[in-house]
Amino acid sequence: MKKSSTIFLQVIIVLIGVGALALLLWEPHLEGVNADSTFFEVYLDPFVALVYIGSIPFFAALYQAVKVLRYAGQDKVFSQPAVNALRTIKYCALIVVGSVVLEEIFIMLTHGNDDAAGGIMMGVLIIFGSIVIATAAALFERVLQNAVDIKSENDLTV
């Protein structure tokens, strides 16, 4: 794979991470509930804390994606570290699903009669996207693991 392609994709992943971090830091100030809140009240909200904790696996998965692209740029994509990085991406996506489910339960418990449909729908979209990423990572992990096994068998026979 060309180094320029992998560098381009790495830059895109870093930009996604920076954009997500900016949104995480900026968005709590926009909520109507937090209009008259102080800086500390905004960020000490239990839901915001849950969102920040749940975002850690997202950023870990982005880092692992950059590592996979680095392996691809070095022509080491058929290696065990690349398989391990894909496995970590899969687990991170599943952890994101679990954390969003917890956040959705928190919304339902704390906003009982309120209109929480928008927040619930955003959570469903995040869950769907995370499941797609986890499935794709599992598929790529299995295919890459088979290729690594075949490569190691060929290296032993020669």
C-alpha positions in Angstrom: 0.0 0.0 0.0 1.3 3.5 -0.8 2.6 5.5 2.1 0.7 8.6 0.9 -2.6 6.7 1.2 -1.9 5.5 4.7 -0.7 8.9 5.8 -3.9 10.5 4.4 -6.1 8.0 6.2 -4.1 8.5 9.4 -4.6 12.3 9.1 -8.4 11.7 8.6 -8.6 9.6 11.7 -6.7 12.2 13.8 -9.1 14.9 12.5 -12.1 12.7 13.5 -10.6 12.4 17.0 -9.9 16.1 17.3 -13.5 16.9 16.0 -15.0 14.4 18.5 -13.0 15.8 21.4 -14.0 19.4 20.4 -17.6 18.3 20.3 -17.3 16.6 23.7 -15.9 19.7 25.3 -18.1 22.3 23.5 -21.6 20.6 23.4 -22.4 20.6 27.2 -22.5 24.4 27.2 -25.2 24.4 24.5 -27.8 22.4 26.4 -30.7 24.5 27.6 -30.4 22.8 31.1 -26.9 24.2 31.4 -27.7 27.8 30.3 -27.2 29.3 33.8 -24.8 26.7 35.1 -21.2 27.4 36.2 -18.3 25.7 34.5 -18.0 23.1 37.2 -21.7 22.3 37.3 -21.7 21.6 33.6 -18.8 19.1 33.7 -19.8 17.5 37.0 -23.2 16.4 35.6 -23.5 12.6 36.0 -24.6 12.2 32.4 -21.7 14.2 31.0 -19.3 12.1 33.2 -20.8 8.9 31.7 -20.4 10.3 28.2 -16.7 11.2 28.9 -16.0 7.7 30.4 -17.8 6.1 27.5 -15.7 8.0 25.0 -12.4 6.6 26.2 -12.8 3.3 24.2 -13.7 5.4 21.1 -10.4 7.3 21.3 -8.6 4.0 22.0 -10.1 2.5 18.9 -9.0 5.5 16.8 -5.5 5.0 18.1 -5.6 1.3 17.2 -6.8 2.3 13.7 -3.8 4.6 13.3 -1.6 1.7 14.4 -3.1 -0.6 11.8 -2.5 2.0 9.1 1.1 2.4 10.3 1.5 -1.4 9.9 0.0 -1.2 6.4 2.4 1.6 5.5 5.3 -0.5 6.6 4.0 -3.6 4.7 3.6 -5.4 8.1 -0.2 -5.7 7.8 0.1 -9.5 7.8 1.5 -9.6 11.3 0.2 -10.5 14.7 0.3 -6.9 16.1 -2.1 -5.9 13.3 -4.4 -8.7 14.3 -4.2 -7.6 17.9 -5.0 -4.0 17.0 -8.1 -5.1 15.1 -9.1 -7.2 18.1 -8.8 -4.2 20.3 -10.9 -2.1 17.9 -13.6 -4.8 18.1 -13.6 -4.8 21.9 -13.6 -1.0 22.1 -16.6 -0.9 19.8 -18.4 -3.4 22.0 -17.5 -1.4 25.1 -18.9 1.8 23.4 -22.2 -0.2 22.8 -22.3 -1.1 26.5 -21.6 2.4 27.7 -24.2 3.9 25.4 -26.8 1.4 26.6 -26.0 2.5 30.2 -26.3 6.1 29.2 -29.7 5.4 27.5 -30.9 3.7 30.8 -29.7 6.8 32.7 -31.7 9.0 30.3 -34.8 6.9 30.7 -34.5 6.8 34.5 -33.8 10.5 35.0 -36.1 12.0 32.3 -39.1 9.8 33.1 -41.9 11.8 31.6 -39.7 14.3 29.6 -39.3 14.1 25.9 -36.1 12.1 25.7 -36.7 10.7 22.2 -34.0 12.7 20.6 -31.3 11.5 23.0 -32.6 7.9 22.7 -32.5 8.0 18.9 -28.9 9.4 18.9 -27.9 6.6 21.2 -29.5 4.0 18.9 -27.6 5.5 16.0 -24.3 5.3 17.9 -25.1 1.7 19.0 -25.8 0.7 15.3 -22.6 2.3 14.1 -20.6 0.7 16.8 -22.1 -2.7 16.1 -21.2 -2.3 12.4 -17.6 -1.3 13.3 -17.3 -4.3 15.7 -18.6 -6.7 13.1 -16.2 -5.3 10.4 -13.3 -5.5 12.8 -14.1 -9.1 13.8 -14.3 -10.0 10.1 -11.0 -8.4 9.2 -9.4 -9.8 12.3 -10.5 -13.4 11.3 -9.3 -12.9 7.7 -6.0 -11.4 8.8 -5.4 -14.1 11.4 -5.9 -16.7 8.8 -3.4 -14.9 6.5 -0.9 -14.6 9.4 -1.3 -18.4 10.1 -0.7 -19.3 6.5 2.2 -16.9 6.3 3.8 -18.5 9.4 3.3 -22.0 8.0 4.9 -21.0 4.7 7.9 -19.4 6.6 8.4 -22.7 8.4 8.3 -24.9 5.3 10.8 -22.8 3.4 
